[in-house]
Amino acid sequence: MKKEASLSIVEDIKNHKFLMIKHLRGVNKGFINFSGGKKEEGESIEDCVKRETFEETGITIINPKQVGYVEFYPMNYCVSIFKSTEFTGKIKAKKDEVEVFWQDADKIPYDKMREADRDYLPEIFAGKYVNKKYTYDENGMVIDTVNLPSADNKKSR
């Protein structure tokens, strides 16, 4: 059974920065990415991305737009990627889970990200809608990347 999750790219257009997190525990410990997490039963994916962003960062996102969809196998995760340029609040990290910080848009730390993130994020930042499937080996390395048909799981741009 597929597990649904969200990823939240929050951009401060005025200051040319992105809201990023560093994971402090779990399978992503030490890696940098954007906030997000698992969808709860009965929750829409849009509500999930809003909740997870707030829980991890203290930021409330407004009017998130879906900019991508990625699948991860054999973990069976399906992640809807959203981007928000409107938000309120002040950074407040989820203690013992993540560090939260604003990163200059021209200094995204790709070298501190997982391989799949390094692959699809530049496409999203270039304005493309991403729709991909990543397959991992037993050591957590990407062994295959497939571009999915553009109509699959695409809700909006």
Chimera marker file (.cmm) of the C-alpha trace (Angstrom):
<marker_set name="trace">
<marker id="1" x="0.000" y="0.000" z="0.000" r="1" g="1" b="0" radius="0.5"/>
<marker id="2" x="1.295" y="3.451" z="-0.925" r="1" g="1" b="0" radius="0.5"/>
<marker id="3" x="1.955" y="5.943" z="1.850" r="1" g="1" b="0" radius="0.5"/>
<marker id="4" x="1.134" y="9.563" z="1.017" r="1" g="1" b="0" radius="0.5"/>
<marker id="5" x="3.254" y="12.479" z="2.168" r="1" g="1" b="0" radius="0.5"/>
<marker id="6" x="3.897" y="16.117" z="1.354" r="1" g="1" b="0" radius="0.5"/>
<marker id="7" x="6.923" y="18.352" z="0.855" r="1" g="1" b="0" radius="0.5"/>
<marker id="8" x="6.695" y="22.123" z="1.341" r="1" g="1" b="0" radius="0.5"/>
<marker id="9" x="8.937" y="24.560" z="-0.517" r="1" g="1" b="0" radius="0.5"/>
<marker id="10" x="8.429" y="27.989" z="1.043" r="1" g="1" b="0" radius="0.5"/>
<marker id="11" x="10.012" y="30.865" z="-0.856" r="1" g="1" b="0" radius="0.5"/>
<marker id="12" x="10.531" y="34.374" z="0.500" r="1" g="1" b="0" radius="0.5"/>
<marker id="13" x="10.559" y="36.143" z="-2.866" r="1" g="1" b="0" radius="0.5"/>
<marker id="14" x="11.356" y="39.575" z="-1.415" r="1" g="1" b="0" radius="0.5"/>
<marker id="15" x="14.524" y="38.356" z="0.323" r="1" g="1" b="0" radius="0.5"/>
<marker id="16" x="15.445" y="35.630" z="-2.213" r="1" g="1" b="0" radius="0.5"/>
<marker id="17" x="15.433" y="32.835" z="0.384" r="1" g="1" b="0" radius="0.5"/>
<marker id="18" x="13.938" y="29.390" z="0.942" r="1" g="1" b="0" radius="0.5"/>
<marker id="19" x="12.783" y="27.927" z="4.258" r="1" g="1" b="0" radius="0.5"/>
<marker id="20" x="14.794" y="24.747" z="4.816" r="1" g="1" b="0" radius="0.5"/>
<marker id="21" x="15.250" y="22.138" z="7.514" r="1" g="1" b="0" radius="0.5"/>
<marker id="22" x="18.026" y="19.885" z="8.727" r="1" g="1" b="0" radius="0.5"/>
<marker id="23" x="16.784" y="16.547" z="10.036" r="1" g="1" b="0" radius="0.5"/>
<marker id="24" x="18.006" y="15.670" z="13.533" r="1" g="1" b="0" radius="0.5"/>
<marker id="25" x="16.644" y="12.110" z="13.703" r="1" g="1" b="0" radius="0.5"/>
<marker id="26" x="15.259" y="9.250" z="11.658" r="1" g="1" b="0" radius="0.5"/>
<marker id="27" x="16.252" y="7.951" z="8.248" r="1" g="1" b="0" radius="0.5"/>
<marker id="28" x="17.040" y="11.485" z="7.023" r="1" g="1" b="0" radius="0.5"/>
<marker id="29" x="19.208" y="12.440" z="10.027" r="1" g="1" b="0" radius="0.5"/>
<marker id="30" x="21.853" y="14.960" z="8.969" r="1" g="1" b="0" radius="0.5"/>
<marker id="31" x="20.276" y="15.691" z="5.574" r="1" g="1" b="0" radius="0.5"/>
<marker id="32" x="18.893" y="19.071" z="4.538" r="1" g="1" b="0" radius="0.5"/>
<marker id="33" x="15.611" y="19.444" z="2.695" r="1" g="1" b="0" radius="0.5"/>
<marker id="34" x="12.244" y="21.144" z="3.064" r="1" g="1" b="0" radius="0.5"/>
<marker id="35" x="9.532" y="20.518" z="5.648" r="1" g="1" b="0" radius="0.5"/>
<marker id="36" x="6.913" y="17.867" z="5.082" r="1" g="1" b="0" radius="0.5"/>
<marker id="37" x="5.636" y="14.566" z="6.264" r="1" g="1" b="0" radius="0.5"/>
<marker id="38" x="3.041" y="11.834" z="6.229" r="1" g="1" b="0" radius="0.5"/>
<marker id="39" x="-0.612" y="12.443" z="5.479" r="1" g="1" b="0" radius="0.5"/>
<marker id="40" x="-2.975" y="11.537" z="8.281" r="1" g="1" b="0" radius="0.5"/>
<marker id="41" x="-6.102" y="9.461" z="7.697" r="1" g="1" b="0" radius="0.5"/>
<marker id="42" x="-8.999" y="11.610" z="6.442" r="1" g="1" b="0" radius="0.5"/>
<marker id="43" x="-6.702" y="14.564" z="5.746" r="1" g="1" b="0" radius="0.5"/>
<marker id="44" x="-6.360" y="16.116" z="2.275" r="1" g="1" b="0" radius="0.5"/>
<marker id="45" x="-2.842" y="16.403" z="0.886" r="1" g="1" b="0" radius="0.5"/>
<marker id="46" x="-3.222" y="20.212" z="0.925" r="1" g="1" b="0" radius="0.5"/>
<marker id="47" x="-4.128" y="20.125" z="4.623" r="1" g="1" b="0" radius="0.5"/>
<marker id="48" x="-1.179" y="17.787" z="5.203" r="1" g="1" b="0" radius="0.5"/>
<marker id="49" x="1.350" y="20.189" z="3.672" r="1" g="1" b="0" radius="0.5"/>
<marker id="50" x="-0.045" y="23.093" z="5.703" r="1" g="1" b="0" radius="0.5"/>
<marker id="51" x="-0.024" y="21.098" z="8.958" r="1" g="1" b="0" radius="0.5"/>
<marker id="52" x="3.445" y="19.626" z="8.476" r="1" g="1" b="0" radius="0.5"/>
<marker id="53" x="4.941" y="22.996" z="7.525" r="1" g="1" b="0" radius="0.5"/>
<marker id="54" x="3.499" y="24.611" z="10.633" r="1" g="1" b="0" radius="0.5"/>
<marker id="55" x="4.428" y="21.735" z="12.958" r="1" g="1" b="0" radius="0.5"/>
<marker id="56" x="8.046" y="21.613" z="11.794" r="1" g="1" b="0" radius="0.5"/>
<marker id="57" x="8.753" y="25.311" z="11.199" r="1" g="1" b="0" radius="0.5"/>
<marker id="58" x="6.158" y="27.513" z="12.927" r="1" g="1" b="0" radius="0.5"/>
<marker id="59" x="5.309" y="29.049" z="9.536" r="1" g="1" b="0" radius="0.5"/>
<marker id="60" x="1.734" y="29.084" z="8.214" r="1" g="1" b="0" radius="0.5"/>
<marker id="61" x="1.661" y="28.756" z="4.434" r="1" g="1" b="0" radius="0.5"/>
<marker id="62" x="-1.057" y="30.395" z="2.350" r="1" g="1" b="0" radius="0.5"/>
<marker id="63" x="-2.357" y="29.109" z="-0.978" r="1" g="1" b="0" radius="0.5"/>
<marker id="64" x="0.248" y="26.365" z="-1.656" r="1" g="1" b="0" radius="0.5"/>
<marker id="65" x="0.485" y="25.258" z="-5.298" r="1" g="1" b="0" radius="0.5"/>
<marker id="66" x="1.430" y="21.730" z="-6.285" r="1" g="1" b="0" radius="0.5"/>
<marker id="67" x="4.658" y="21.763" z="-8.328" r="1" g="1" b="0" radius="0.5"/>
<marker id="68" x="5.546" y="18.087" z="-8.361" r="1" g="1" b="0" radius="0.5"/>
<marker id="69" x="4.928" y="14.501" z="-7.429" r="1" g="1" b="0" radius="0.5"/>
<marker id="70" x="7.576" y="11.864" z="-6.692" r="1" g="1" b="0" radius="0.5"/>
<marker id="71" x="7.345" y="8.187" z="-5.790" r="1" g="1" b="0" radius="0.5"/>
<marker id="72" x="9.970" y="6.292" z="-3.814" r="1" g="1" b="0" radius="0.5"/>
<marker id="73" x="10.290" y="2.486" z="-4.089" r="1" g="1" b="0" radius="0.5"/>
<marker id="74" x="10.527" y="0.039" z="-2.418" r="1" g="1" b="0" radius="0.5"/>
<marker id="75" x="9.435" y="2.308" z="0.484" r="1" g="1" b="0" radius="0.5"/>
<marker id="76" x="6.145" y="2.958" z="-1.361" r="1" g="1" b="0" radius="0.5"/>
<marker id="77" x="6.058" y="6.674" z="-0.529" r="1" g="1" b="0" radius="0.5"/>
<marker id="78" x="4.182" y="9.061" z="-2.816" r="1" g="1" b="0" radius="0.5"/>
<marker id="79" x="5.136" y="12.667" z="-2.119" r="1" g="1" b="0" radius="0.5"/>
<marker id="80" x="3.163" y="15.656" z="-3.395" r="1" g="1" b="0" radius="0.5"/>
<marker id="81" x="5.437" y="18.693" z="-3.609" r="1" g="1" b="0" radius="0.5"/>
<marker id="82" x="4.012" y="22.140" z="-2.980" r="1" g="1" b="0" radius="0.5"/>
<marker id="83" x="5.454" y="25.633" z="-3.278" r="1" g="1" b="0" radius="0.5"/>
<marker id="84" x="4.260" y="28.654" z="-1.313" r="1" g="1" b="0" radius="0.5"/>
<marker id="85" x="5.289" y="32.274" z="-1.680" r="1" g="1" b="0" radius="0.5"/>
<marker id="86" x="2.758" y="33.591" z="0.842" r="1" g="1" b="0" radius="0.5"/>
<marker id="87" x="3.170" y="32.816" z="4.526" r="1" g="1" b="0" radius="0.5"/>
<marker id="88" x="2.892" y="34.194" z="8.036" r="1" g="1" b="0" radius="0.5"/>
<marker id="89" x="4.606" y="33.531" z="11.341" r="1" g="1" b="0" radius="0.5"/>
<marker id="90" x="8.098" y="33.247" z="12.705" r="1" g="1" b="0" radius="0.5"/>
<marker id="91" x="10.446" y="30.291" z="12.622" r="1" g="1" b="0" radius="0.5"/>
<marker id="92" x="10.056" y="27.889" z="15.516" r="1" g="1" b="0" radius="0.5"/>
<marker id="93" x="11.618" y="24.468" z="14.946" r="1" g="1" b="0" radius="0.5"/>
<marker id="94" x="10.036" y="21.245" z="16.153" r="1" g="1" b="0" radius="0.5"/>
<marker id="95" x="12.387" y="20.522" z="19.062" r="1" g="1" b="0" radius="0.5"/>
<marker id="96" x="14.671" y="17.489" z="18.737" r="1" g="1" b="0" radius="0.5"/>
<marker id="97" x="13.347" y="16.783" z="15.221" r="1" g="1" b="0" radius="0.5"/>
<marker id="98" x="14.615" y="19.523" z="12.881" r="1" g="1" b="0" radius="0.5"/>
<marker id="99" x="16.658" y="22.693" z="12.665" r="1" g="1" b="0" radius="0.5"/>
<marker id="100" x="14.926" y="25.410" z="10.604" r="1" g="1" b="0" radius="0.5"/>
<marker id="101" x="16.624" y="28.209" z="8.687" r="1" g="1" b="0" radius="0.5"/>
<marker id="102" x="16.248" y="30.598" z="5.750" r="1" g="1" b="0" radius="0.5"/>
<marker id="103" x="18.688" y="29.737" z="2.950" r="1" g="1" b="0" radius="0.5"/>
<marker id="104" x="19.795" y="32.122" z="0.196" r="1" g="1" b="0" radius="0.5"/>
<marker id="105" x="18.147" y="31.020" z="-3.067" r="1" g="1" b="0" radius="0.5"/>
<marker id="106" x="21.477" y="31.012" z="-4.898" r="1" g="1" b="0" radius="0.5"/>
<marker id="107" x="23.185" y="28.866" z="-2.225" r="1" g="1" b="0" radius="0.5"/>
<marker id="108" x="20.960" y="25.786" z="-1.948" r="1" g="1" b="0" radius="0.5"/>
<marker id="109" x="23.102" y="23.123" z="-0.172" r="1" g="1" b="0" radius="0.5"/>
<marker id="110" x="22.640" y="20.314" z="-2.701" r="1" g="1" b="0" radius="0.5"/>
<marker id="111" x="25.725" y="18.550" z="-1.307" r="1" g="1" b="0" radius="0.5"/>
<marker id="112" x="23.841" y="18.021" z="1.983" r="1" g="1" b="0" radius="0.5"/>
<marker id="113" x="20.731" y="16.574" z="0.329" r="1" g="1" b="0" radius="0.5"/>
<marker id="114" x="19.698" y="13.084" z="-0.715" r="1" g="1" b="0" radius="0.5"/>
<marker id="115" x="20.379" y="12.077" z="-4.317" r="1" g="1" b="0" radius="0.5"/>
<marker id="116" x="16.734" y="12.255" z="-5.451" r="1" g="1" b="0" radius="0.5"/>
<marker id="117" x="16.362" y="15.774" z="-4.008" r="1" g="1" b="0" radius="0.5"/>
<marker id="118" x="19.442" y="16.893" z="-5.930" r="1" g="1" b="0" radius="0.5"/>
<marker id="119" x="17.814" y="15.522" z="-9.084" r="1" g="1" b="0" radius="0.5"/>
<marker id="120" x="14.291" y="16.975" z="-9.000" r="1" g="1" b="0" radius="0.5"/>
<marker id="121" x="14.691" y="20.251" z="-7.063" r="1" g="1" b="0" radius="0.5"/>
<marker id="122" x="16.612" y="22.129" z="-9.799" r="1" g="1" b="0" radius="0.5"/>
<marker id="123" x="13.779" y="21.290" z="-12.210" r="1" g="1" b="0" radius="0.5"/>
<marker id="124" x="11.183" y="22.697" z="-9.804" r="1" g="1" b="0" radius="0.5"/>
<marker id="125" x="13.283" y="25.822" z="-9.241" r="1" g="1" b="0" radius="0.5"/>
<marker id="126" x="13.432" y="26.222" z="-13.044" r="1" g="1" b="0" radius="0.5"/>
<marker id="127" x="9.615" y="26.313" z="-13.114" r="1" g="1" b="0" radius="0.5"/>
<marker id="128" x="8.988" y="22.764" z="-14.327" r="1" g="1" b="0" radius="0.5"/>
<marker id="129" x="6.369" y="20.404" z="-12.902" r="1" g="1" b="0" radius="0.5"/>
<marker id="130" x="8.194" y="17.257" z="-11.721" r="1" g="1" b="0" radius="0.5"/>
<marker id="131" x="6.615" y="13.804" z="-11.921" r="1" g="1" b="0" radius="0.5"/>
<marker id="132" x="9.174" y="11.060" z="-11.170" r="1" g="1" b="0" radius="0.5"/>
<marker id="133" x="9.684" y="7.648" z="-9.619" r="1" g="1" b="0" radius="0.5"/>
<marker id="134" x="12.914" y="6.741" z="-7.795" r="1" g="1" b="0" radius="0.5"/>
<marker id="135" x="13.932" y="3.175" z="-6.992" r="1" g="1" b="0" radius="0.5"/>
<marker id="136" x="16.430" y="2.537" z="-4.196" r="1" g="1" b="0" radius="0.5"/>
<marker id="137" x="18.718" y="-0.389" z="-3.440" r="1" g="1" b="0" radius="0.5"/>
<marker id="138" x="19.142" y="-1.971" z="-0.007" r="1" g="1" b="0" radius="0.5"/>
<marker id="139" x="21.845" y="0.621" z="0.857" r="1" g="1" b="0" radius="0.5"/>
<marker id="140" x="19.600" y="3.614" z="0.224" r="1" g="1" b="0" radius="0.5"/>
<marker id="141" x="21.148" y="4.522" z="-3.128" r="1" g="1" b="0" radius="0.5"/>
<marker id="142" x="19.052" y="5.497" z="-6.150" r="1" g="1" b="0" radius="0.5"/>
<marker id="143" x="19.376" y="2.764" z="-8.788" r="1" g="1" b="0" radius="0.5"/>
<marker id="144" x="16.687" y="3.940" z="-11.213" r="1" g="1" b="0" radius="0.5"/>
<marker id="145" x="14.823" y="7.151" z="-12.060" r="1" g="1" b="0" radius="0.5"/>
<marker id="146" x="11.761" y="7.209" z="-14.294" r="1" g="1" b="0" radius="0.5"/>
<marker id="147" x="9.820" y="10.214" z="-15.548" r="1" g="1" b="0" radius="0.5"/>
<marker id="148" x="6.151" y="9.402" z="-15.029" r="1" g="1" b="0" radius="0.5"/>
<marker id="149" x="3.496" y="10.380" z="-17.585" r="1" g="1" b="0" radius="0.5"/>
<marker id="150" x="2.722" y="14.068" z="-17.111" r="1" g="1" b="0" radius="0.5"/>
<marker id="151" x="-0.997" y="13.559" z="-16.497" r="1" g="1" b="0" radius="0.5"/>
<marker id="152" x="-0.470" y="11.207" z="-13.520" r="1" g="1" b="0" radius="0.5"/>
<marker id="153" x="-1.152" y="12.783" z="-10.132" r="1" g="1" b="0" radius="0.5"/>
<marker id="154" x="-0.779" y="16.334" z="-11.447" r="1" g="1" b="0" radius="0.5"/>
<marker id="155" x="-3.260" y="18.622" z="-9.727" r="1" g="1" b="0" radius="0.5"/>
<marker id="156" x="-2.047" y="22.111" z="-10.593" r="1" g="1" b="0" radius="0.5"/>
<marker id="157" x="0.975" y="24.078" z="-11.566" r="1" g="1" b="0" radius="0.5"/>
<link id1="1" id2="2" r="1" g="1" b="0" radius="0.2"/>
<link id1="2" id2="3" r="1" g="1" b="0" radius="0.2"/>
<link id1="3" id2="4" r="1" g="1" b="0" radius="0.2"/>
<link id1="4" id2="5" r="1" g="1" b="0" radius="0.2"/>
<link id1="5" id2="6" r="1" g="1" b="0" radius="0.2"/>
<link id1="6" id2="7" r="1" g="1" b="0" radius="0.2"/>
<link id1="7" id2="8" r="1" g="1" b="0" radius="0.2"/>
<link id1="8" id2="9" r="1" g="1" b="0" radius="0.2"/>
<link id1="9" id2="10" r="1" g="1" b="0" radius="0.2"/>
<link id1="10" id2="11" r="1" g="1" b="0" radius="0.2"/>
<link id1="11" id2="12" r="1" g="1" b="0" radius="0.2"/>
<link id1="12" id2="13" r="1" g="1" b="0" radius="0.2"/>
<link id1="13" id2="14" r="1" g="1" b="0" radius="0.2"/>
<link id1="14" id2="15" r="1" g="1" b="0" radius="0.2"/>
<link id1="15" id2="16" r="1" g="1" b="0" radius="0.2"/>
<link id1="16" id2="17" r="1" g="1" b="0" radius="0.2"/>
<link id1="17" id2="18" r="1" g="1" b="0" radius="0.2"/>
<link id1="18" id2="19" r="1" g="1" b="0" radius="0.2"/>
<link id1="19" id2="20" r="1" g="1" b="0" radius="0.2"/>
<link id1="20" id2="21" r="1" g="1" b="0" radius="0.2"/>
<link id1="21" id2="22" r="1" g="1" b="0" radius="0.2"/>
<link id1="22" id2="23" r="1" g="1" b="0" radius="0.2"/>
<link id1="23" id2="24" r="1" g="1" b="0" radius="0.2"/>
<link id1="24" id2="25" r="1" g="1" b="0" radius="0.2"/>
<link id1="25" id2="26" r="1" g="1" b="0" radius="0.2"/>
<link id1="26" id2="27" r="1" g="1" b="0" radius="0.2"/>
<link id1="27" id2="28" r="1" g="1" b="0" radius="0.2"/>
<link id1="28" id2="29" r="1" g="1" b="0" radius="0.2"/>
<link id1="29" id2="30" r="1" g="1" b="0" radius="0.2"/>
<link id1="30" id2="31" r="1" g="1" b="0" radius="0.2"/>
<link id1="31" id2="32" r="1" g="1" b="0" radius="0.2"/>
<link id1="32" id2="33" r="1" g="1" b="0" radius="0.2"/>
<link id1="33" id2="34" r="1" g="1" b="0" radius="0.2"/>
<link id1="34" id2="35" r="1" g="1" b="0" radius="0.2"/>
<link id1="35" id2="36" r="1" g="1" b="0" radius="0.2"/>
<link id1="36" id2="37" r="1" g="1" b="0" radius="0.2"/>
<link id1="37" id2="38" r="1" g="1" b="0" radius="0.2"/>
<link id1="38" id2="39" r="1" g="1" b="0" radius="0.2"/>
<link id1="39" id2="40" r="1" g="1" b="0" radius="0.2"/>
<link id1="40" id2="41" r="1" g="1" b="0" radius="0.2"/>
<link id1="41" id2="42" r="1" g="1" b="0" radius="0.2"/>
<link id1="42" id2="43" r="1" g="1" b="0" radius="0.2"/>
<link id1="43" id2="44" r="1" g="1" b="0" radius="0.2"/>
<link id1="44" id2="45" r="1" g="1" b="0" radius="0.2"/>
<link id1="45" id2="46" r="1" g="1" b="0" radius="0.2"/>
<link id1="46" id2="47" r="1" g="1" b="0" radius="0.2"/>
<link id1="47" id2="48" r="1" g="1" b="0" radius="0.2"/>
<link id1="48" id2="49" r="1" g="1" b="0" radius="0.2"/>
<link id1="49" id2="50" r="1" g="1" b="0" radius="0.2"/>
<link id1="50" id2="51" r="1" g="1" b="0" radius="0.2"/>
<link id1="51" id2="52" r="1" g="1" b="0" radius="0.2"/>
<link id1="52" id2="53" r="1" g="1" b="0" radius="0.2"/>
<link id1="53" id2="54" r="1" g="1" b="0" radius="0.2"/>
<link id1="54" id2="55" r="1" g="1" b="0" radius="0.2"/>
<link id1="55" id2="56" r="1" g="1" b="0" radius="0.2"/>
<link id1="56" id2="57" r="1" g="1" b="0" radius="0.2"/>
<link id1="57" id2="58" r="1" g="1" b="0" radius="0.2"/>
<link id1="58" id2="59" r="1" g="1" b="0" radius="0.2"/>
<link id1="59" id2="60" r="1" g="1" b="0" radius="0.2"/>
<link id1="60" id2="61" r="1" g="1" b="0" radius="0.2"/>
<link id1="61" id2="62" r="1" g="1" b="0" radius="0.2"/>
<link id1="62" id2="63" r="1" g="1" b="0" radius="0.2"/>
<link id1="63" id2="64" r="1" g="1" b="0" radius="0.2"/>
<link id1="64" id2="65" r="1" g="1" b="0" radius="0.2"/>
<link id1="65" id2="66" r="1" g="1" b="0" radius="0.2"/>
<link id1="66" id2="67" r="1" g="1" b="0" radius="0.2"/>
<link id1="67" id2="68" r="1" g="1" b="0" radius="0.2"/>
<link id1="68" id2="69" r="1" g="1" b="0" radius="0.2"/>
<link id1="69" id2="70" r="1" g="1" b="0" radius="0.2"/>
<link id1="70" id2="71" r="1" g="1" b="0" radius="0.2"/>
<link id1="71" id2="72" r="1" g="1" b="0" radius="0.2"/>
<link id1="72" id2="73" r="1" g="1" b="0" radius="0.2"/>
<link id1="73" id2="74" r="1" g="1" b="0" radius="0.2"/>
<link id1="74" id2="75" r="1" g="1" b="0" radius="0.2"/>
<link id1="75" id2="76" r="1" g="1" b="0" radius="0.2"/>
<link id1="76" id2="77" r="1" g="1" b="0" radius="0.2"/>
<link id1="77" id2="78" r="1" g="1" b="0" radius="0.2"/>
<link id1="78" id2="79" r="1" g="1" b="0" radius="0.2"/>
<link id1="79" id2="80" r="1" g="1" b="0" radius="0.2"/>
<link id1="80" id2="81" r="1" g="1" b="0" radius="0.2"/>
<link id1="81" id2="82" r="1" g="1" b="0" radius="0.2"/>
<link id1="82" id2="83" r="1" g="1" b="0" radius="0.2"/>
<link id1="83" id2="84" r="1" g="1" b="0" radius="0.2"/>
<link id1="84" id2="85" r="1" g="1" b="0" radius="0.2"/>
<link id1="85" id2="86" r="1" g="1" b="0" radius="0.2"/>
<link id1="86" id2="87" r="1" g="1" b="0" radius="0.2"/>
<link id1="87" id2="88" r="1" g="1" b="0" radius="0.2"/>
<link id1="88" id2="89" r="1" g="1" b="0" radius="0.2"/>
<link id1="89" id2="90" r="1" g="1" b="0" radius="0.2"/>
<link id1="90" id2="91" r="1" g="1" b="0" radius="0.2"/>
<link id1="91" id2="92" r="1" g="1" b="0" radius="0.2"/>
<link id1="92" id2="93" r="1" g="1" b="0" radius="0.2"/>
<link id1="93" id2="94" r="1" g="1" b="0" radius="0.2"/>
<link id1="94" id2="95" r="1" g="1" b="0" radius="0.2"/>
<link id1="95" id2="96" r="1" g="1" b="0" radius="0.2"/>
<link id1="96" id2="97" r="1" g="1" b="0" radius="0.2"/>
<link id1="97" id2="98" r="1" g="1" b="0" radius="0.2"/>
<link id1="98" id2="99" r="1" g="1" b="0" radius="0.2"/>
<link id1="99" id2="100" r="1" g="1" b="0" radius="0.2"/>
<link id1="100" id2="101" r="1" g="1" b="0" radius="0.2"/>
<link id1="101" id2="102" r="1" g="1" b="0" radius="0.2"/>
<link id1="102" id2="103" r="1" g="1" b="0" radius="0.2"/>
<link id1="103" id2="104" r="1" g="1" b="0" radius="0.2"/>
<link id1="104" id2="105" r="1" g="1" b="0" radius="0.2"/>
<link id1="105" id2="106" r="1" g="1" b="0" radius="0.2"/>
<link id1="106" id2="107" r="1" g="1" b="0" radius="0.2"/>
<link id1="107" id2="108" r="1" g="1" b="0" radius="0.2"/>
<link id1="108" id2="109" r="1" g="1" b="0" radius="0.2"/>
<link id1="109" id2="110" r="1" g="1" b="0" radius="0.2"/>
<link id1="110" id2="111" r="1" g="1" b="0" radius="0.2"/>
<link id1="111" id2="112" r="1" g="1" b="0" radius="0.2"/>
<link id1="112" id2="113" r="1" g="1" b="0" radius="0.2"/>
<link id1="113" id2="114" r="1" g="1" b="0" radius="0.2"/>
<link id1="114" id2="115" r="1" g="1" b="0" radius="0.2"/>
<link id1="115" id2="116" r="1" g="1" b="0" radius="0.2"/>
<link id1="116" id2="117" r="1" g="1" b="0" radius="0.2"/>
<link id1="117" id2="118" r="1" g="1" b="0" radius="0.2"/>
<link id1="118" id2="119" r="1" g="1" b="0" radius="0.2"/>
<link id1="119" id2="120" r="1" g="1" b="0" radius="0.2"/>
<link id1="120" id2="121" r="1" g="1" b="0" radius="0.2"/>
<link id1="121" id2="122" r="1" g="1" b="0" radius="0.2"/>
<link id1="122" id2="123" r="1" g="1" b="0" radius="0.2"/>
<link id1="123" id2="124" r="1" g="1" b="0" radius="0.2"/>
<link id1="124" id2="125" r="1" g="1" b="0" radius="0.2"/>
<link id1="125" id2="126" r="1" g="1" b="0" radius="0.2"/>
<link id1="126" id2="127" r="1" g="1" b="0" radius="0.2"/>
<link id1="127" id2="128" r="1" g="1" b="0" radius="0.2"/>
<link id1="128" id2="129" r="1" g="1" b="0" radius="0.2"/>
<link id1="129" id2="130" r="1" g="1" b="0" radius="0.2"/>
<link id1="130" id2="131" r="1" g="1" b="0" radius="0.2"/>
<link id1="131" id2="132" r="1" g="1" b="0" radius="0.2"/>
<link id1="132" id2="133" r="1" g="1" b="0" radius="0.2"/>
<link id1="133" id2="134" r="1" g="1" b="0" radius="0.2"/>
<link id1="134" id2="135" r="1" g="1" b="0" radius="0.2"/>
<link id1="135" id2="136" r="1" g="1" b="0" radius="0.2"/>
<link id1="136" id2="137" r="1" g="1" b="0" radius="0.2"/>
<link id1="137" id2="138" r="1" g="1" b="0" radius="0.2"/>
<link id1="138" id2="139" r="1" g="1" b="0" radius="0.2"/>
<link id1="139" id2="140" r="1" g="1" b="0" radius="0.2"/>
<link id1="140" id2="141" r="1" g="1" b="0" radius="0.2"/>
<link id1="141" id2="142" r="1" g="1" b="0" radius="0.2"/>
<link id1="142" id2="143" r="1" g="1" b="0" radius="0.2"/>
<link id1="143" id2="144" r="1" g="1" b="0" radius="0.2"/>
<link id1="144" id2="145" r="1" g="1" b="0" radius="0.2"/>
<link id1="145" id2="146" r="1" g="1" b="0" radius="0.2"/>
<link id1="146" id2="147" r="1" g="1" b="0" radius="0.2"/>
<link id1="147" id2="148" r="1" g="1" b="0" radius="0.2"/>
<link id1="148" id2="149" r="1" g="1" b="0" radius="0.2"/>
<link id1="149" id2="150" r="1" g="1" b="0" radius="0.2"/>
<link id1="150" id2="151" r="1" g="1" b="0" radius="0.2"/>
<link id1="151" id2="152" r="1" g="1" b="0" radius="0.2"/>
<link id1="152" id2="153" r="1" g="1" b="0" radius="0.2"/>
<link id1="153" id2="154" r="1" g="1" b="0" radius="0.2"/>
<link id1="154" id2="155" r="1" g="1" b="0" radius="0.2"/>
<link id1="155" id2="156" r="1" g="1" b="0" radius="0.2"/>
<link id1="156" id2="157" r="1" g="1" b="0" radius="0.2"/>
</marker_set>
